[in-house]
Amino acid sequence: MYPRLDELNLEPVRRVIQDVFARHIIIAPGMEQVKAMVTGHVMPTPGAVMRFTELLADVLGDILTIEVGGATTNVHSVTEGSPAYVKLMVAPEPRSKRTVEGDLGVYINAAHIVAAAGEARLDVRDVRPIPESALAGQLAVTLTRWAVDMAVWRHAGELRVVYGASGRHELIEGRDLTAIRYVIGTGGALTRLGMGREILGHLKAGPSKRKLLSLPEARVFDVTAAAGAIRVGDELAFSLNYSALLAVMTSPYVAKSPLHHDQSGIIVLGSSSTATG
């Protein structure tokens, strides 16, 4: 992980872990049928979400993906952080990072979410995997909101003040999320309860007020209102501003080819991209 002092290189370790996982997951119930249905590599969901976030970041820039499930809440970020804070960092951070909060699942760990939020009055003994009433749906939304906020707080770094022989200094410990400009939500709790956009659009700054977050300024992608379900392989249309168009046309993941010459001699380029998951 540290080939040299202060040089962080996680990719070789990640590949080994993913390879071990892939070789052992095939013995799980039902995985033989899954392997028979596909021709490529079966990637575990957390790894697939991380890779998906990395591919989008190559086109759009700094991205945060929040994945809320029944057992865990995972936060994936791809960012270099803000240039303003680079000199304050006390340890290197990878461009891509995932944190898994094993106590913030909205079903199996609902009681842990309540305890961590300090709301002991909320009764979650009858929480079900899928809400079966309006009241149960409201409870699931509340749990999701708390899980998202706390998972992001844990993922984010913090600005600390230290004192030494040379006086007062500000240092950064952990992940700088101030450069994040896009937020993506996934998992049933964010995509099926009807409140995902509202939850992601109102992330709290954190109780310490020193967390490295500027997420209220980020843009939330919402495809839940699209006509029909969005499936792997579907094509989505976006309206691009100039900076987004420039990022697309310079991305190595977008194929560019000349379509035609107009009368002025200008070459009109077309682009296409393929995403799999």
C-alpha positions as CSV (number, residue, x, y, z in Angstrom):
1,M,0.0,0.0,0.0
2,Y,2.9,2.3,0.7
3,P,5.7,1.5,-1.8
4,R,7.5,4.6,-0.7
5,L,7.2,7.0,2.2
6,D,4.0,9.1,1.8
7,E,3.2,7.4,-1.5
8,L,-0.1,5.6,-1.4
9,N,-0.9,2.8,-4.0
10,L,-4.0,0.8,-3.2
11,E,-4.8,-0.7,-6.6
12,P,-2.6,-3.9,-6.3
13,V,-4.2,-4.7,-2.9
14,R,-7.7,-4.0,-4.3
15,R,-7.1,-6.4,-7.2
16,V,-6.0,-9.2,-4.9
17,I,-9.0,-8.7,-2.6
18,Q,-11.4,-8.7,-5.5
19,D,-9.8,-11.8,-7.0
20,V,-10.1,-13.7,-3.6
21,F,-13.7,-12.5,-3.3
22,A,-14.5,-13.6,-6.9
23,R,-13.0,-17.1,-6.4
24,H,-15.0,-17.6,-3.2
25,I,-18.3,-16.0,-4.1
26,I,-19.0,-18.6,-6.7
27,I,-19.8,-21.1,-3.9
28,A,-22.6,-19.0,-2.6
29,P,-26.2,-20.3,-3.2
30,G,-27.4,-19.3,-6.7
31,M,-24.1,-18.1,-8.0
32,E,-23.6,-21.1,-10.3
33,Q,-26.8,-20.0,-12.2
34,V,-25.5,-16.4,-12.3
35,K,-22.2,-17.6,-13.8
36,A,-24.1,-19.6,-16.4
37,M,-26.1,-16.5,-17.5
38,V,-23.1,-14.2,-18.2
39,T,-20.0,-14.4,-20.3
40,G,-17.9,-11.9,-18.4
41,H,-16.5,-11.5,-14.9
42,V,-19.0,-11.4,-12.1
43,M,-18.2,-8.3,-10.0
44,P,-19.5,-7.9,-6.4
45,T,-22.0,-5.0,-6.1
46,P,-19.7,-2.7,-4.0
47,G,-16.9,-3.2,-6.5
48,A,-19.3,-2.5,-9.4
49,V,-20.6,0.6,-7.8
50,M,-17.1,1.9,-7.2
51,R,-16.1,1.2,-10.8
52,F,-19.2,2.8,-12.1
53,T,-18.4,5.9,-10.0
54,E,-14.8,6.0,-11.3
55,L,-16.0,5.9,-14.9
56,L,-18.5,8.7,-14.4
57,A,-15.8,10.8,-12.6
58,D,-13.6,10.5,-15.6
59,V,-16.3,12.3,-17.6
60,L,-18.0,14.5,-15.1
61,G,-15.4,15.2,-12.4
62,D,-15.6,14.8,-8.7
63,I,-18.5,12.4,-7.7
64,L,-20.0,11.0,-4.5
65,T,-22.2,7.8,-4.7
66,I,-24.2,6.8,-1.7
67,E,-25.5,3.2,-1.6
68,V,-28.1,2.5,1.1
69,G,-29.1,-1.2,1.8
70,G,-30.8,-3.3,4.4
71,A,-27.6,-4.3,6.1
72,T,-25.0,-1.5,5.3
73,T,-24.7,1.9,3.9
74,N,-21.7,2.4,1.6
75,V,-20.2,5.7,0.4
76,H,-18.0,5.9,-2.7
77,S,-16.1,9.0,-3.6
78,V,-13.8,9.8,-6.5
79,T,-12.1,13.2,-5.9
80,E,-8.7,14.8,-5.6
81,G,-10.1,17.2,-3.1
82,S,-9.9,21.0,-3.1
83,P,-6.5,22.6,-4.1
84,A,-7.0,25.0,-1.2
85,Y,-6.7,22.2,1.3
86,V,-3.8,20.2,-0.2
87,K,-1.1,21.8,1.9
88,L,-3.0,21.0,5.1
89,M,-3.2,17.3,4.6
90,V,-1.2,15.1,7.0
91,A,-1.5,11.8,5.0
92,P,-2.1,10.9,1.4
93,E,-5.7,10.0,0.3
94,P,-6.5,7.8,-2.7
95,R,-8.5,9.3,-5.6
96,S,-11.1,6.5,-5.2
97,K,-12.3,5.5,-1.8
98,R,-15.1,3.4,-0.4
99,T,-16.3,3.2,3.2
100,V,-18.7,0.5,4.4
101,E,-20.8,1.3,7.5
102,G,-21.8,-2.1,8.8
103,D,-24.1,-0.7,11.5
104,L,-26.2,1.6,9.2
105,G,-28.5,-0.8,7.3
106,V,-32.1,0.4,7.3
107,Y,-33.5,-3.1,7.9
108,I,-31.1,-5.4,9.8
109,N,-29.4,-2.6,11.6
110,A,-32.4,-0.2,12.1
111,A,-31.9,-0.3,15.9
112,H,-28.2,0.7,15.5
113,I,-29.2,3.7,13.3
114,V,-31.6,4.9,16.0
115,A,-29.0,4.5,18.7
116,A,-26.4,6.3,16.7
117,A,-28.8,9.1,15.9
118,G,-29.7,9.5,19.6
119,E,-33.4,9.0,18.9
120,A,-34.3,6.3,21.5
121,R,-38.0,7.1,21.3
122,L,-38.3,5.7,17.8
123,D,-39.7,2.2,17.8
124,V,-38.2,0.0,15.0
125,R,-39.1,-3.4,16.2
126,D,-41.6,-4.0,13.4
127,V,-39.4,-2.6,10.5
128,R,-39.8,-4.8,7.4
129,P,-37.5,-5.1,4.3
130,I,-40.2,-3.5,2.2
131,P,-42.6,-1.0,3.8
132,E,-46.2,-2.3,3.8
133,S,-48.0,0.9,4.9
134,A,-47.7,4.7,4.7
135,L,-46.5,4.8,8.3
136,A,-43.9,2.1,7.6
137,G,-42.8,4.1,4.6
138,Q,-42.3,7.3,6.6
139,L,-40.2,5.3,9.1
140,A,-38.0,3.9,6.3
141,V,-37.5,7.4,5.0
142,T,-36.4,8.6,8.4
143,L,-34.0,5.7,8.8
144,T,-32.6,6.3,5.3
145,R,-32.1,10.0,6.0
146,W,-30.1,9.3,9.2
147,A,-28.1,6.5,7.6
148,V,-27.1,8.7,4.7
149,D,-26.1,11.7,6.9
150,M,-24.1,9.6,9.3
151,A,-22.4,7.5,6.6
152,V,-21.3,10.7,4.8
153,W,-20.0,12.2,8.0
154,R,-17.9,9.1,8.7
155,H,-16.6,9.1,5.1
156,A,-15.6,12.8,5.2
157,G,-12.4,14.1,6.8
158,E,-12.2,16.9,9.3
159,L,-10.3,20.2,9.7
160,R,-8.5,20.1,13.0
161,V,-6.6,22.7,15.0
162,V,-3.3,21.7,16.7
163,Y,-0.8,23.7,18.7
164,G,2.9,23.3,18.8
165,A,6.2,25.1,19.3
166,S,5.4,27.3,16.3
167,G,1.9,28.2,17.4
168,R,-1.6,27.3,16.1
169,H,-2.0,25.2,12.9
170,E,-4.9,23.8,10.9
171,L,-4.5,20.3,9.6
172,I,-6.8,18.0,7.6
173,E,-7.3,14.4,8.6
174,G,-9.2,12.1,6.2
175,R,-11.2,12.7,3.1
176,D,-11.7,16.1,1.6
177,L,-15.2,16.2,-0.1
178,T,-15.4,20.0,-0.7
179,A,-14.7,19.5,-4.4
180,I,-17.7,17.1,-4.9
181,R,-20.0,18.4,-7.6
182,Y,-22.3,15.5,-8.3
183,V,-24.1,13.1,-5.9
184,I,-25.6,9.8,-7.0
185,G,-27.9,7.6,-4.9
186,T,-28.4,3.9,-5.3
187,G,-30.0,1.1,-3.3
188,G,-33.7,0.4,-2.8
189,A,-34.0,2.9,0.1
190,L,-33.0,5.8,-2.1
191,T,-34.6,4.7,-5.3
192,R,-37.9,3.2,-4.3
193,L,-39.2,5.2,-1.4
194,G,-39.8,8.4,-3.4
195,M,-37.7,10.7,-1.3
196,G,-34.2,9.9,-2.6
197,R,-33.7,13.3,-4.3
198,E,-34.9,15.2,-1.3
199,I,-32.7,13.3,1.1
200,L,-29.5,13.6,-1.1
201,G,-30.3,17.3,-1.8
202,H,-30.4,18.2,1.9
203,L,-27.3,16.4,3.4
204,K,-26.4,18.0,6.7
205,A,-23.0,19.4,7.4
206,G,-22.4,17.3,10.5
207,P,-22.6,18.0,14.3
208,S,-18.9,19.1,14.5
209,K,-19.3,21.8,11.8
210,R,-15.7,21.0,10.8
211,K,-16.4,18.2,8.3
212,L,-14.9,18.8,4.8
213,L,-18.2,18.9,3.0
214,S,-19.8,21.3,0.5
215,L,-22.5,18.9,-0.7
216,P,-25.4,21.4,-0.8
217,E,-23.7,22.9,-3.8
218,A,-23.5,19.5,-5.6
219,R,-25.9,18.3,-8.2
220,V,-28.1,15.3,-7.6
221,F,-28.8,12.9,-10.5
222,D,-32.4,11.7,-10.4
223,V,-33.7,9.0,-12.8
224,T,-36.5,7.8,-10.6
225,A,-39.0,9.9,-12.5
226,A,-38.0,8.5,-15.9
227,A,-40.7,6.8,-18.0
228,G,-40.3,3.1,-17.2
229,A,-37.5,1.4,-15.2
230,I,-33.9,2.2,-16.0
231,R,-32.0,-1.0,-16.7
232,V,-28.4,-1.9,-17.5
233,G,-27.7,-1.1,-21.1
234,D,-30.4,1.6,-21.4
235,E,-29.4,4.9,-23.1
236,L,-30.0,8.1,-21.3
237,A,-30.2,11.6,-22.8
238,F,-28.5,14.5,-21.0
239,S,-28.4,18.3,-21.7
240,L,-24.7,19.2,-21.5
241,N,-23.2,22.6,-20.7
242,Y,-19.9,23.6,-22.2
243,S,-17.7,22.2,-19.5
244,A,-19.6,18.9,-19.5
245,L,-19.4,18.7,-23.3
246,L,-15.6,19.3,-23.1
247,A,-15.2,16.6,-20.5
248,V,-17.1,14.1,-22.7
249,M,-15.1,14.9,-25.8
250,T,-11.8,14.5,-24.0
251,S,-12.7,11.4,-22.1
252,P,-10.9,8.2,-23.0
253,Y,-14.1,6.3,-22.3
254,V,-16.0,8.1,-25.1
255,A,-15.4,7.0,-28.7
256,K,-15.1,10.0,-31.1
257,S,-15.4,9.8,-34.9
258,P,-15.9,12.4,-37.7
259,L,-19.5,12.3,-39.1
260,H,-19.3,14.8,-41.9
261,H,-17.9,18.1,-43.2
262,D,-20.2,21.1,-43.5
263,Q,-19.8,23.7,-46.2
264,S,-17.5,25.8,-43.9
265,G,-15.0,23.0,-43.7
266,I,-15.7,22.4,-40.0
267,I,-15.6,18.7,-39.0
268,V,-18.6,17.7,-37.0
269,L,-17.7,15.0,-34.4
270,G,-20.0,12.4,-33.0
271,S,-19.5,10.5,-29.8
272,S,-20.8,7.4,-28.2
273,S,-20.1,5.5,-25.0
274,T,-21.0,2.1,-23.6
275,A,-21.5,1.4,-19.9
276,T,-21.9,-2.0,-18.4
277,G,-22.6,-3.1,-14.9
